[in-house]
């Protein structure tokens, strides 16, 4: 059994990637964008290679996918609001 909030942190990482065009681009934002892409790519490779350790790789990917679904749903509801 795994326990922690890392899936939520990865969800925030995914949300940052979706919203990064809305902020002023500085060196920090470029660094965070690259870091986010590297972390997500690392998780995908760990899952693809079947890494067996005590890290919730699927929870991380689920956090990113969940943030994308919530972001798209929010945009859809906001656009179709009467």
C-alpha positions as CSV (number, residue, x, y, z in Angstrom):
1,X,0.0,0.0,0.0
2,X,1.3,3.4,-0.9
3,X,0.3,6.6,0.9
4,X,1.1,10.3,0.1
5,X,0.1,13.3,-1.9
6,X,2.5,13.0,-4.8
7,X,-0.4,12.3,-7.2
8,X,-1.9,15.6,-6.3
9,X,1.5,17.3,-6.8
10,X,1.8,15.8,-10.2
11,X,-1.8,17.0,-10.9
12,X,-0.5,20.5,-10.1
13,X,2.4,19.9,-12.5
14,X,0.0,19.0,-15.3
15,X,-2.1,22.0,-14.5
16,X,0.9,24.2,-14.7
17,X,1.8,22.9,-18.1
18,X,-1.8,23.7,-19.3
19,X,-1.7,27.3,-17.8
20,X,1.9,28.2,-18.6
21,X,1.0,30.4,-21.6
22,X,-1.0,32.6,-19.3
23,X,2.0,33.8,-17.2
24,X,4.9,36.0,-18.1
25,X,7.7,33.9,-19.4
26,X,10.8,34.2,-17.1
27,X,13.7,32.0,-16.5
28,X,11.9,30.4,-13.6
29,X,8.8,29.6,-15.8
30,X,11.0,28.0,-18.5
31,X,12.8,26.0,-15.8
32,X,9.5,24.8,-14.3
33,X,8.2,23.9,-17.8
34,X,11.3,21.8,-18.5
35,X,11.2,20.2,-15.1
36,X,7.5,19.3,-15.5
37,X,8.0,17.7,-18.8
38,X,11.0,15.7,-17.5
39,X,9.1,14.5,-14.5
40,X,6.1,13.4,-16.5
41,X,8.3,11.7,-19.1
42,X,10.3,9.9,-16.4
43,X,7.1,8.5,-15.0
44,X,5.9,7.3,-18.4
45,X,9.2,5.6,-19.0
46,X,9.2,4.0,-15.5
47,X,5.7,2.6,-16.1
48,X,6.7,1.4,-19.6
49,X,9.8,-0.4,-18.3
50,X,7.9,-2.0,-15.4
51,X,9.9,-0.4,-12.6
52,X,9.0,-2.1,-9.3
53,X,9.6,0.1,-6.4
54,X,7.6,1.7,-3.6
55,X,6.6,4.7,-5.7
56,X,3.0,5.3,-7.0
57,X,3.8,5.8,-10.6
58,X,0.2,5.3,-11.7
59,X,-0.9,7.8,-9.0
60,X,1.4,10.3,-10.6
61,X,0.1,9.7,-14.1
62,X,-3.5,9.7,-12.7
63,X,-2.9,13.1,-11.1
64,X,-1.7,14.6,-14.4
65,X,-4.6,13.0,-16.4
66,X,-7.1,14.1,-13.7
67,X,-5.9,17.7,-13.8
68,X,-6.2,17.7,-17.6
69,X,-9.8,16.4,-17.4
70,X,-10.8,18.9,-14.8
71,X,-9.2,21.8,-16.8
72,X,-11.0,20.8,-20.0
73,X,-14.3,20.3,-18.1
74,X,-14.0,23.7,-16.4
75,X,-13.4,25.4,-19.8
76,X,-16.4,23.5,-21.3
77,X,-18.7,24.5,-18.4
78,X,-17.4,28.1,-18.4
79,X,-18.0,28.4,-22.2
80,X,-21.5,26.8,-22.1
81,X,-22.8,28.6,-19.1
82,X,-26.2,30.4,-19.7
